[in-house]
Amino acid sequence: MTGLRPALDQCEASPALRRIMQAPAERPFVVAQLGQSLDGRIATITGDSRYINGQAALTHLHALRACVDAVVVGVGTIVADDPQLTVRLVEGRNPARVVIDPRGRLPLSGKWLMGDGAMMVVSPLKPKLAGVTHIEVSSRDGQLEPREIVNALFAHGLKRILIEGGARTISHFIDADCVDRLHILQAPVLIGSGKMGLELKPQGELARARRPYVDLYPLTGGDVLFDCALR
């Protein structure tokens, strides 16, 4: 890992990451992360999304992973992107890699199963994967409740939790009021059409819309980090 910046040094240098490291330990602390274009797209109409954000934003994401105990994605992200969910761009430890799989769609292989770090599946169905911890959460109408997931992970000693994807999973956790902070990495690119980022429950009145306190951090290469306090 020669030449990589130690993750703890990066976390200390970044106010956005330092907040996560200093989160209270007596309850779960949840941060969600989303990378998108200026017009709020996370992929083109063909699904191409690599890479909307630049290198500095990707490094921030990997440092963010190193600051948490668990990184959580929905099974759709595993099927579509086959991510590793590791801290390759910084020098640090991999978090536990957690997949939400309410209907048993998880493939029997994938990059998230490689390398060091604990691996977990949150599902009402026991997965057929060796070396993976099963966390059982009941399903309601084909969905798993975000608060139950967070509490179950906390019970396993995972106190700082990153919800990384996909957009539907992140939106679901925000709608359930389970996210403390939201990191939006905005890239200087206009896609024009394609998959939207957040798709939250509609509000009929603007007065009912969320207005989080936001800190802005320009990154090298033109990306901007919006650090939003949702709680």
C-alpha atoms as an extended CHARMM CRD file, in Angstrom:
* protein
*
       231  EXT
         1         1  MET       CA              0.0000000000        0.0000000000        0.0000000000  PROA      1               0.0000000000
         2         2  THR       CA              3.0210000000        2.2220000000       -0.4850000000  PROA      2               0.0000000000
         3         3  GLY       CA              2.1530000000        5.7780000000       -1.5320000000  PROA      3               0.0000000000
         4         4  LEU       CA             -1.3760000000        5.6320000000       -0.2020000000  PROA      4               0.0000000000
         5         5  ARG       CA             -2.4280000000        8.1770000000        2.3620000000  PROA      5               0.0000000000
         6         6  PRO       CA             -3.3120000000        6.6500000000        5.7530000000  PROA      6               0.0000000000
         7         7  ALA       CA             -7.0720000000        6.7500000000        6.1730000000  PROA      7               0.0000000000
         8         8  LEU       CA             -6.9080000000        8.0070000000        9.7610000000  PROA      8               0.0000000000
         9         9  ASP       CA             -4.7750000000       10.9660000000        8.6700000000  PROA      9               0.0000000000
        10        10  GLN       CA             -7.2880000000       11.7770000000        5.9450000000  PROA      10              0.0000000000
        11        11  CYS       CA            -10.1900000000       11.4870000000        8.3780000000  PROA      11              0.0000000000
        12        12  GLU       CA             -8.4910000000       13.8680000000       10.8040000000  PROA      12              0.0000000000
        13        13  ALA       CA             -7.7790000000       16.3560000000        7.9920000000  PROA      13              0.0000000000
        14        14  SER       CA            -11.3910000000       16.3530000000        6.7380000000  PROA      14              0.0000000000
        15        15  PRO       CA            -14.0640000000       17.9480000000        8.9560000000  PROA      15              0.0000000000
        16        16  ALA       CA            -16.7340000000       15.8470000000        7.2120000000  PROA      16              0.0000000000
        17        17  LEU       CA            -14.9280000000       12.5960000000        8.0490000000  PROA      17              0.0000000000
        18        18  ARG       CA            -13.8580000000       13.7620000000       11.5030000000  PROA      18              0.0000000000
        19        19  ARG       CA            -17.5270000000       14.1720000000       12.4620000000  PROA      19              0.0000000000
        20        20  ILE       CA            -18.0660000000       10.4900000000       11.7090000000  PROA      20              0.0000000000
        21        21  MET       CA            -15.0210000000        9.3700000000       13.6890000000  PROA      21              0.0000000000
        22        22  GLN       CA            -16.2420000000       11.4060000000       16.6700000000  PROA      22              0.0000000000
        23        23  ALA       CA            -19.8370000000       10.1510000000       16.5230000000  PROA      23              0.0000000000
        24        24  PRO       CA            -21.3180000000        9.0540000000       19.8680000000  PROA      24              0.0000000000
        25        25  ALA       CA            -20.8230000000        5.3530000000       20.5640000000  PROA      25              0.0000000000
        26        26  GLU       CA            -24.0020000000        4.7840000000       22.5660000000  PROA      26              0.0000000000
        27        27  ARG       CA            -26.2410000000        4.6520000000       19.4850000000  PROA      27              0.0000000000
        28        28  PRO       CA            -25.8980000000        3.8520000000       15.7750000000  PROA      28              0.0000000000
        29        29  PHE       CA            -24.5200000000        6.6210000000       13.5830000000  PROA      29              0.0000000000
        30        30  VAL       CA            -25.5310000000        6.3370000000        9.9230000000  PROA      30              0.0000000000
        31        31  VAL       CA            -24.0340000000        8.2110000000        6.9860000000  PROA      31              0.0000000000
        32        32  ALA       CA            -25.2240000000        7.7960000000        3.3920000000  PROA      32              0.0000000000
        33        33  GLN       CA            -23.1210000000        8.5920000000        0.3330000000  PROA      33              0.0000000000
        34        34  LEU       CA            -24.1720000000        9.3870000000       -3.2310000000  PROA      34              0.0000000000
        35        35  GLY       CA            -22.1270000000       10.4880000000       -6.2360000000  PROA      35              0.0000000000
        36        36  GLN       CA            -24.0080000000       12.3470000000       -8.9680000000  PROA      36              0.0000000000
        37        37  SER       CA            -23.8310000000       14.8700000000      -11.8020000000  PROA      37              0.0000000000
        38        38  LEU       CA            -24.7900000000       18.5400000000      -11.6060000000  PROA      38              0.0000000000
        39        39  ASP       CA            -28.2490000000       17.6350000000      -12.8850000000  PROA      39              0.0000000000
        40        40  GLY       CA            -28.7370000000       14.9350000000      -10.2680000000  PROA      40              0.0000000000
        41        41  ARG       CA            -28.0170000000       11.8440000000      -12.4010000000  PROA      41              0.0000000000
        42        42  ILE       CA            -26.1210000000        8.7900000000      -11.1860000000  PROA      42              0.0000000000
        43        43  ALA       CA            -25.9920000000        7.0080000000      -14.5740000000  PROA      43              0.0000000000
        44        44  THR       CA            -26.7710000000        7.5470000000      -18.2410000000  PROA      44              0.0000000000
        45        45  ILE       CA            -29.8540000000        6.0830000000      -19.9300000000  PROA      45              0.0000000000
        46        46  THR       CA            -27.7390000000        3.0070000000      -20.7850000000  PROA      46              0.0000000000
        47        47  GLY       CA            -26.6780000000        2.5710000000      -17.1480000000  PROA      47              0.0000000000
        48        48  ASP       CA            -23.1040000000        3.7930000000      -17.6380000000  PROA      48              0.0000000000
        49        49  SER       CA            -21.8930000000        5.2970000000      -14.3460000000  PROA      49              0.0000000000
        50        50  ARG       CA            -18.1080000000        4.7460000000      -14.2580000000  PROA      50              0.0000000000
        51        51  TYR       CA            -16.9910000000        7.2480000000      -13.4040000000  PROA      51              0.0000000000
        52        52  ILE       CA            -19.1800000000       10.3070000000      -12.8910000000  PROA      52              0.0000000000
        53        53  ASN       CA            -16.9880000000       11.5760000000      -10.0690000000  PROA      53              0.0000000000
        54        54  GLY       CA            -13.2660000000       12.2830000000      -10.2460000000  PROA      54              0.0000000000
        55        55  GLN       CA            -10.3370000000       10.7510000000       -8.3970000000  PROA      55              0.0000000000
        56        56  ALA       CA            -10.5700000000       13.0140000000       -5.3350000000  PROA      56              0.0000000000
        57        57  ALA       CA            -14.2090000000       12.0470000000       -4.8020000000  PROA      57              0.0000000000
        58        58  LEU       CA            -13.3680000000        8.3410000000       -5.1280000000  PROA      58              0.0000000000
        59        59  THR       CA            -10.5590000000        8.7480000000       -2.6040000000  PROA      59              0.0000000000
        60        60  HSD       CA            -13.0030000000       10.4650000000       -0.2370000000  PROA      60              0.0000000000
        61        61  LEU       CA            -15.3650000000        7.4950000000       -0.5690000000  PROA      61              0.0000000000
        62        62  HSD       CA            -12.6110000000        5.0150000000        0.2710000000  PROA      62              0.0000000000
        63        63  ALA       CA            -11.5370000000        7.1130000000        3.2810000000  PROA      63              0.0000000000
        64        64  LEU       CA            -15.1860000000        7.2430000000        4.3360000000  PROA      64              0.0000000000
        65        65  ARG       CA            -15.3260000000        3.4350000000        4.2050000000  PROA      65              0.0000000000
        66        66  ALA       CA            -12.2500000000        3.3080000000        6.4310000000  PROA      66              0.0000000000
        67        67  CYS       CA            -13.9870000000        5.5540000000        8.9860000000  PROA      67              0.0000000000
        68        68  VAL       CA            -17.0050000000        3.2650000000        9.4930000000  PROA      68              0.0000000000
        69        69  ASP       CA            -17.5870000000       -0.2010000000       10.9160000000  PROA      69              0.0000000000
        70        70  ALA       CA            -19.8600000000       -1.3900000000        8.0970000000  PROA      70              0.0000000000
        71        71  VAL       CA            -20.6480000000       -0.4700000000        4.4900000000  PROA      71              0.0000000000
        72        72  VAL       CA            -24.1620000000       -1.4260000000        3.3710000000  PROA      72              0.0000000000
        73        73  VAL       CA            -25.5120000000       -1.9010000000       -0.1440000000  PROA      73              0.0000000000
        74        74  GLY       CA            -28.6650000000       -3.3600000000       -1.5990000000  PROA      74              0.0000000000
        75        75  VAL       CA            -28.5160000000       -6.6130000000       -3.5340000000  PROA      75              0.0000000000
        76        76  GLY       CA            -29.2710000000       -4.6750000000       -6.7430000000  PROA      76              0.0000000000
        77        77  THR       CA            -25.9070000000       -2.9240000000       -6.4470000000  PROA      77              0.0000000000
        78        78  ILE       CA            -24.1420000000       -6.2880000000       -6.1270000000  PROA      78              0.0000000000
        79        79  VAL       CA            -25.9590000000       -7.6750000000       -9.1770000000  PROA      79              0.0000000000
        80        80  ALA       CA            -25.4340000000       -4.5710000000      -11.3460000000  PROA      80              0.0000000000
        81        81  ASP       CA            -21.9410000000       -3.3990000000      -10.3580000000  PROA      81              0.0000000000
        82        82  ASP       CA            -20.1710000000       -6.2900000000       -8.5690000000  PROA      82              0.0000000000
        83        83  PRO       CA            -18.3460000000       -3.8330000000       -6.2330000000  PROA      83              0.0000000000
        84        84  GLN       CA            -15.4440000000       -4.7050000000       -3.9290000000  PROA      84              0.0000000000
        85        85  LEU       CA            -16.4780000000       -2.2630000000       -1.1500000000  PROA      85              0.0000000000
        86        86  THR       CA            -12.9010000000       -2.0260000000        0.1310000000  PROA      86              0.0000000000
        87        87  VAL       CA            -10.4650000000        0.8050000000        0.9580000000  PROA      87              0.0000000000
        88        88  ARG       CA             -8.0700000000        0.3080000000       -1.9510000000  PROA      88              0.0000000000
        89        89  LEU       CA             -7.3030000000        4.0110000000       -2.4440000000  PROA      89              0.0000000000
        90        90  VAL       CA             -6.2770000000        4.6890000000        1.1570000000  PROA      90              0.0000000000
        91        91  GLU       CA             -4.2390000000        2.8330000000        3.7610000000  PROA      91              0.0000000000
        92        92  GLY       CA             -6.7010000000        1.4810000000        6.3130000000  PROA      92              0.0000000000
        93        93  ARG       CA             -8.9160000000       -1.4080000000        7.3170000000  PROA      93              0.0000000000
        94        94  ASN       CA            -11.8570000000       -2.6800000000        5.3270000000  PROA      94              0.0000000000
        95        95  PRO       CA            -15.2460000000       -2.3000000000        7.0160000000  PROA      95              0.0000000000
        96        96  ALA       CA            -17.6800000000       -5.1860000000        7.3310000000  PROA      96              0.0000000000
        97        97  ARG       CA            -19.4340000000       -5.5580000000        3.9730000000  PROA      97              0.0000000000
        98        98  VAL       CA            -23.1860000000       -5.9190000000        4.3460000000  PROA      98              0.0000000000
        99        99  VAL       CA            -25.7290000000       -6.7420000000        1.6350000000  PROA      99              0.0000000000
       100       100  ILE       CA            -29.4880000000       -6.2560000000        2.0230000000  PROA      100             0.0000000000
       101       101  ASP       CA            -31.2450000000       -9.1210000000        0.2240000000  PROA      101             0.0000000000
       102       102  PRO       CA            -34.9890000000       -9.3340000000        1.0050000000  PROA      102             0.0000000000
       103       103  ARG       CA            -35.8730000000      -11.8340000000       -1.7570000000  PROA      103             0.0000000000
       104       104  GLY       CA            -32.8310000000      -14.1110000000       -1.9640000000  PROA      104             0.0000000000
       105       105  ARG       CA            -31.4010000000      -12.6660000000       -5.2060000000  PROA      105             0.0000000000
       106       106  LEU       CA            -27.7750000000      -12.6110000000       -4.0810000000  PROA      106             0.0000000000
       107       107  PRO       CA            -25.3220000000      -14.3500000000       -6.4740000000  PROA      107             0.0000000000
       108       108  LEU       CA            -23.1260000000      -17.1000000000       -5.0380000000  PROA      108             0.0000000000
       109       109  SER       CA            -19.9560000000      -15.2430000000       -6.0380000000  PROA      109             0.0000000000
       110       110  GLY       CA            -18.7890000000      -11.6430000000       -6.2880000000  PROA      110             0.0000000000
       111       111  LYS       CA            -15.9120000000       -9.2660000000       -5.5740000000  PROA      111             0.0000000000
       112       112  TRP       CA            -17.4250000000       -8.2360000000       -2.2350000000  PROA      112             0.0000000000
       113       113  LEU       CA            -16.6460000000      -11.7650000000       -0.9880000000  PROA      113             0.0000000000
       114       114  MET       CA            -12.9190000000      -11.3600000000       -1.6650000000  PROA      114             0.0000000000
       115       115  GLY       CA            -10.2100000000       -9.9800000000        0.6070000000  PROA      115             0.0000000000
       116       116  ASP       CA            -10.2400000000       -9.2610000000        4.3230000000  PROA      116             0.0000000000
       117       117  GLY       CA            -13.1240000000       -7.9540000000        6.3990000000  PROA      117             0.0000000000
       118       118  ALA       CA            -16.3180000000       -9.4830000000        7.7250000000  PROA      118             0.0000000000
       119       119  MET       CA            -19.1620000000      -10.1940000000        5.2900000000  PROA      119             0.0000000000
       120       120  MET       CA            -22.8380000000      -10.1710000000        6.2350000000  PROA      120             0.0000000000
       121       121  VAL       CA            -26.1950000000      -10.6100000000        4.5450000000  PROA      121             0.0000000000
       122       122  VAL       CA            -29.3600000000       -9.0620000000        5.9840000000  PROA      122             0.0000000000
       123       123  SER       CA            -32.2710000000      -11.1660000000        4.7850000000  PROA      123             0.0000000000
       124       124  PRO       CA            -35.3040000000      -13.1390000000        5.9620000000  PROA      124             0.0000000000
       125       125  LEU       CA            -33.7920000000      -16.0800000000        4.0300000000  PROA      125             0.0000000000
       126       126  LYS       CA            -30.5260000000      -17.7510000000        5.0000000000  PROA      126             0.0000000000
       127       127  PRO       CA            -27.9990000000      -17.3060000000        2.1430000000  PROA      127             0.0000000000
       128       128  LYS       CA            -25.9830000000      -20.2290000000        0.7750000000  PROA      128             0.0000000000
       129       129  LEU       CA            -22.6570000000      -18.4680000000        1.1310000000  PROA      129             0.0000000000
       130       130  ALA       CA            -19.7450000000      -19.8780000000        3.1240000000  PROA      130             0.0000000000
       131       131  GLY       CA            -18.0530000000      -17.5040000000        5.5600000000  PROA      131             0.0000000000
       132       132  VAL       CA            -20.9210000000      -15.0050000000        5.5270000000  PROA      132             0.0000000000
       133       133  THR       CA            -22.7940000000      -14.0270000000        8.6850000000  PROA      133             0.0000000000
       134       134  HSD       CA            -26.5710000000      -14.1040000000        8.2950000000  PROA      134             0.0000000000
       135       135  ILE       CA            -28.5800000000      -11.4140000000       10.0630000000  PROA      135             0.0000000000
       136       136  GLU       CA            -32.2590000000      -12.2400000000        9.9530000000  PROA      136             0.0000000000
       137       137  VAL       CA            -34.7050000000       -9.3480000000        9.6250000000  PROA      137             0.0000000000
       138       138  SER       CA            -38.3620000000       -9.9120000000        8.8380000000  PROA      138             0.0000000000
       139       139  SER       CA            -39.7090000000       -8.7660000000        5.4810000000  PROA      139             0.0000000000
       140       140  ARG       CA            -42.7800000000       -6.5520000000        5.0550000000  PROA      140             0.0000000000
       141       141  ASP       CA            -44.2740000000       -6.2940000000        1.5720000000  PROA      141             0.0000000000
       142       142  GLY       CA            -40.9810000000       -7.4550000000        0.0990000000  PROA      142             0.0000000000
       143       143  GLN       CA            -38.8980000000       -4.8420000000        1.9520000000  PROA      143             0.0000000000
       144       144  LEU       CA            -36.7470000000       -4.8140000000        5.0710000000  PROA      144             0.0000000000
       145       145  GLU       CA            -37.2570000000       -1.9540000000        7.5120000000  PROA      145             0.0000000000
       146       146  PRO       CA            -34.1760000000        0.3350000000        7.6740000000  PROA      146             0.0000000000
       147       147  ARG       CA            -34.4750000000        0.8980000000       11.4190000000  PROA      147             0.0000000000
       148       148  GLU       CA            -34.5120000000       -2.8480000000       12.0740000000  PROA      148             0.0000000000
       149       149  ILE       CA            -31.4210000000       -3.2490000000        9.8820000000  PROA      149             0.0000000000
       150       150  VAL       CA            -29.5520000000       -0.4770000000       11.7010000000  PROA      150             0.0000000000
       151       151  ASN       CA            -30.4660000000       -1.8620000000       15.1260000000  PROA      151             0.0000000000
       152       152  ALA       CA            -29.4470000000       -5.3830000000       14.0910000000  PROA      152             0.0000000000
       153       153  LEU       CA            -26.0420000000       -4.1890000000       12.8630000000  PROA      153             0.0000000000
       154       154  PHE       CA            -25.5430000000       -2.1590000000       16.0360000000  PROA      154             0.0000000000
       155       155  ALA       CA            -26.2820000000       -5.2850000000       18.0720000000  PROA      155             0.0000000000
       156       156  HSD       CA            -23.3950000000       -6.9620000000       16.2020000000  PROA      156             0.0000000000
       157       157  GLY       CA            -21.0410000000       -4.1680000000       17.3160000000  PROA      157             0.0000000000
       158       158  LEU       CA            -21.2510000000       -2.1410000000       14.0870000000  PROA      158             0.0000000000
       159       159  LYS       CA            -21.7950000000        1.3920000000       15.3990000000  PROA      159             0.0000000000
       160       160  ARG       CA            -20.7870000000        3.6170000000       12.4680000000  PROA      160             0.0000000000
       161       161  ILE       CA            -22.6680000000        2.5320000000        9.3530000000  PROA      161             0.0000000000
       162       162  LEU       CA            -22.2870000000        3.7150000000        5.7390000000  PROA      162             0.0000000000
       163       163  ILE       CA            -25.2350000000        3.2650000000        3.3630000000  PROA      163             0.0000000000
       164       164  GLU       CA            -23.4870000000        3.3480000000       -0.0030000000  PROA      164             0.0000000000
       165       165  GLY       CA            -25.9970000000        2.2200000000       -2.5740000000  PROA      165             0.0000000000
       166       166  GLY       CA            -27.9210000000        2.0100000000       -4.6200000000  PROA      166             0.0000000000
       167       167  ALA       CA            -29.9880000000        5.1590000000       -4.8530000000  PROA      167             0.0000000000
       168       168  ARG       CA            -33.2190000000        3.3440000000       -3.9390000000  PROA      168             0.0000000000
       169       169  THR       CA            -31.6430000000        1.8960000000       -0.8010000000  PROA      169             0.0000000000
       170       170  ILE       CA            -30.2740000000        5.2890000000        0.2590000000  PROA      170             0.0000000000
       171       171  SER       CA            -33.6530000000        6.9330000000       -0.3830000000  PROA      171             0.0000000000
       172       172  HSD       CA            -35.3830000000        4.2220000000        1.6470000000  PROA      172             0.0000000000
       173       173  PHE       CA            -33.1230000000        4.8660000000        4.6560000000  PROA      173             0.0000000000
       174       174  ILE       CA            -33.5970000000        8.6470000000        4.4150000000  PROA      174             0.0000000000
       175       175  ASP       CA            -37.3760000000        8.3030000000        4.1650000000  PROA      175             0.0000000000
       176       176  ALA       CA            -37.2680000000        6.1230000000        7.2940000000  PROA      176             0.0000000000
       177       177  ASP       CA            -35.3710000000        8.9190000000        9.1180000000  PROA      177             0.0000000000
       178       178  CYS       CA            -32.4290000000        6.5890000000        9.7550000000  PROA      178             0.0000000000
       179       179  VAL       CA            -29.6270000000        8.7480000000        8.3120000000  PROA      179             0.0000000000
       180       180  ASP       CA            -27.6130000000       11.1850000000       10.4190000000  PROA      180             0.0000000000
       181       181  ARG       CA            -25.5390000000       12.6760000000        7.6140000000  PROA      181             0.0000000000
       182       182  LEU       CA            -25.6940000000       12.5520000000        3.8350000000  PROA      182             0.0000000000
       183       183  HSD       CA            -22.5780000000       13.0150000000        1.6910000000  PROA      183             0.0000000000
       184       184  ILE       CA            -23.4320000000       14.0660000000       -1.8500000000  PROA      184             0.0000000000
       185       185  LEU       CA            -20.4210000000       14.1870000000       -4.1550000000  PROA      185             0.0000000000
       186       186  GLN       CA            -21.4200000000       16.5020000000       -6.9990000000  PROA      186             0.0000000000
       187       187  ALA       CA            -19.4050000000       16.1810000000      -10.2040000000  PROA      187             0.0000000000
       188       188  PRO       CA            -18.9710000000       19.0180000000      -12.7480000000  PROA      188             0.0000000000
       189       189  VAL       CA            -20.7680000000       17.1820000000      -15.5390000000  PROA      189             0.0000000000
       190       190  LEU       CA            -24.2140000000       17.4460000000      -17.1430000000  PROA      190             0.0000000000
       191       191  ILE       CA            -25.6170000000       14.0950000000      -18.2650000000  PROA      191             0.0000000000
       192       192  GLY       CA            -28.9870000000       15.4080000000      -19.4460000000  PROA      192             0.0000000000
       193       193  SER       CA            -31.0410000000       12.2860000000      -18.8690000000  PROA      193             0.0000000000
       194       194  GLY       CA            -30.6380000000        8.9650000000      -17.1530000000  PROA      194             0.0000000000
       195       195  LYS       CA            -31.0940000000        7.4850000000      -13.7100000000  PROA      195             0.0000000000
       196       196  MET       CA            -31.8520000000        9.9890000000      -10.9690000000  PROA      196             0.0000000000
       197       197  GLY       CA            -30.0950000000        9.9830000000       -7.6050000000  PROA      197             0.0000000000
       198       198  LEU       CA            -32.3990000000       10.4240000000       -4.6200000000  PROA      198             0.0000000000
       199       199  GLU       CA            -36.0730000000        9.5780000000       -5.1070000000  PROA      199             0.0000000000
       200       200  LEU       CA            -37.7120000000       10.4060000000       -1.7970000000  PROA      200             0.0000000000
       201       201  LYS       CA            -41.3570000000       10.3930000000       -0.8200000000  PROA      201             0.0000000000
       202       202  PRO       CA            -43.1160000000       13.3320000000       -2.5290000000  PROA      202             0.0000000000
       203       203  GLN       CA            -44.1070000000       16.4040000000       -0.5530000000  PROA      203             0.0000000000
       204       204  GLY       CA            -47.1900000000       18.3420000000       -1.5280000000  PROA      204             0.0000000000
       205       205  GLU       CA            -45.9890000000       21.5070000000        0.1980000000  PROA      205             0.0000000000
       206       206  LEU       CA            -42.5500000000       23.0540000000       -0.0710000000  PROA      206             0.0000000000
       207       207  ALA       CA            -42.7310000000       23.9490000000        3.6190000000  PROA      207             0.0000000000
       208       208  ARG       CA            -42.5750000000       20.2050000000        4.4140000000  PROA      208             0.0000000000
       209       209  ALA       CA            -39.3920000000       19.6240000000        2.3780000000  PROA      209             0.0000000000
       210       210  ARG       CA            -36.1910000000       18.7480000000        4.2180000000  PROA      210             0.0000000000
       211       211  ARG       CA            -33.7860000000       21.6810000000        4.5730000000  PROA      211             0.0000000000
       212       212  PRO       CA            -30.6360000000       20.2050000000        6.1200000000  PROA      212             0.0000000000
       213       213  TYR       CA            -27.7370000000       22.2810000000        7.3530000000  PROA      213             0.0000000000
       214       214  VAL       CA            -25.0230000000       21.8460000000        4.7020000000  PROA      214             0.0000000000
       215       215  ASP       CA            -21.2470000000       22.2810000000        4.7270000000  PROA      215             0.0000000000
       216       216  LEU       CA            -19.5320000000       22.5350000000        1.3300000000  PROA      216             0.0000000000
       217       217  TYR       CA            -16.0300000000       21.2020000000        0.6050000000  PROA      217             0.0000000000
       218       218  PRO       CA            -14.5210000000       21.7260000000       -2.8750000000  PROA      218             0.0000000000
       219       219  LEU       CA            -12.3470000000       18.7810000000       -3.9360000000  PROA      219             0.0000000000
       220       220  THR       CA             -9.4520000000       18.6410000000       -6.3550000000  PROA      220             0.0000000000
       221       221  GLY       CA            -10.6870000000       18.2110000000       -9.9280000000  PROA      221             0.0000000000
       222       222  GLY       CA            -13.9600000000       20.1090000000       -9.5810000000  PROA      222             0.0000000000
       223       223  ASP       CA            -16.1100000000       17.7990000000       -7.4650000000  PROA      223             0.0000000000
       224       224  VAL       CA            -17.8550000000       19.3250000000       -4.4590000000  PROA      224             0.0000000000
       225       225  LEU       CA            -18.7990000000       17.4730000000       -1.2820000000  PROA      225             0.0000000000
       226       226  PHE       CA            -22.1550000000       18.4720000000        0.2040000000  PROA      226             0.0000000000
       227       227  ASP       CA            -22.0710000000       17.3100000000        3.8410000000  PROA      227             0.0000000000
       228       228  CYS       CA            -25.7280000000       17.4150000000        4.9190000000  PROA      228             0.0000000000
       229       229  ALA       CA            -26.9100000000       17.0860000000        8.5180000000  PROA      229             0.0000000000
       230       230  LEU       CA            -30.2150000000       15.2010000000        8.3610000000  PROA      230             0.0000000000
       231       231  ARG       CA            -30.7460000000       14.6850000000       12.0980000000  PROA      231             0.0000000000
